[in-house]
Amino acid sequence: MIEQNNLALIEELNEYRTQAASCFPLPESMWVEWIEDLKHIGAEPAELMKVFERALQDCMTAKIGELYIQESYNAYMEDI
């Protein structure tokens, strides 16, 4: 389980990332780290998909596409 301090830090970091993404394009590495952090804390699927959508609009790369496909597949498998 994630410690409360780490969770608070990740949430604060997510706020900074959101602000940064609204000001300028983020590099692939920052999007991937953001997505991995959200997965690590067990973020709601809708929140994760919003970040994926922004990442794909901002920085469409093979890595982000691959992560998106994997996450979509996992969500689909959980629904069936």
C-alpha positions as CSV (number, residue, x, y, z in Angstrom):
1,M,0.0,0.0,0.0
2,I,1.2,3.5,-0.8
3,E,2.1,5.6,2.2
4,Q,0.0,8.7,2.8
5,N,3.0,11.0,2.4
6,N,3.9,9.5,-1.0
7,L,0.3,9.7,-2.1
8,A,0.2,13.4,-1.2
9,L,3.4,14.0,-3.0
10,I,2.1,12.3,-6.2
11,E,-1.1,14.2,-6.0
12,E,0.8,17.5,-5.7
13,L,3.0,16.5,-8.5
14,N,-0.1,15.7,-10.7
15,E,-1.3,19.3,-10.0
16,Y,2.0,20.7,-11.2
17,R,2.0,18.4,-14.3
18,T,-1.5,19.6,-15.2
19,Q,-0.4,23.2,-15.0
20,A,2.7,22.5,-17.0
21,A,0.8,20.6,-19.7
22,S,-1.6,23.5,-20.1
23,C,1.4,25.9,-20.7
24,F,3.6,23.9,-23.0
25,P,4.0,20.5,-24.6
26,L,5.5,17.9,-22.3
27,P,8.1,15.4,-23.5
28,E,7.3,11.7,-23.7
29,S,9.2,10.9,-20.6
30,M,7.1,13.2,-18.5
31,W,3.8,11.8,-19.9
32,V,5.0,8.2,-19.3
33,E,6.1,9.0,-15.7
34,W,2.7,10.7,-15.0
35,I,0.8,7.8,-16.4
36,E,2.9,5.3,-14.4
37,D,2.3,7.3,-11.2
38,L,-1.4,7.3,-11.7
39,K,-1.4,3.6,-12.3
40,H,0.7,3.1,-9.2
41,I,-1.7,5.0,-6.9
42,G,-4.7,3.2,-8.4
43,A,-6.3,6.3,-10.0
44,E,-9.8,6.0,-11.4
45,P,-9.8,4.7,-15.0
46,A,-11.6,7.9,-16.1
47,E,-8.7,10.0,-14.7
48,L,-6.1,7.8,-16.3
49,M,-7.9,8.0,-19.7
50,K,-8.0,11.8,-19.5
51,V,-4.2,11.9,-19.1
52,F,-3.8,9.4,-21.9
53,E,-6.0,11.6,-24.2
54,R,-3.9,14.7,-23.4
55,A,-0.7,12.8,-23.8
56,L,-1.8,11.4,-27.2
57,Q,-2.8,14.9,-28.4
58,D,0.3,16.5,-27.1
59,C,3.0,13.9,-27.8
60,M,1.8,11.0,-29.9
61,T,4.6,8.5,-29.7
62,A,4.9,4.7,-30.0
63,K,5.5,4.3,-26.2
64,I,2.5,6.3,-25.2
65,G,0.4,4.5,-27.8
66,E,1.6,1.2,-26.5
67,L,0.7,2.1,-22.9
68,Y,-2.7,3.3,-24.0
69,I,-3.4,0.1,-25.9
70,Q,-2.3,-2.0,-22.9
71,E,-4.5,0.0,-20.5
72,S,-7.5,-0.2,-22.8
73,Y,-7.0,-3.9,-23.1
74,N,-6.8,-4.3,-19.3
75,A,-9.9,-2.2,-18.8
76,Y,-11.7,-4.3,-21.4
77,M,-10.7,-7.6,-19.8
78,E,-11.9,-6.4,-16.4
79,D,-15.3,-5.6,-17.9
80,I,-15.9,-9.0,-19.4
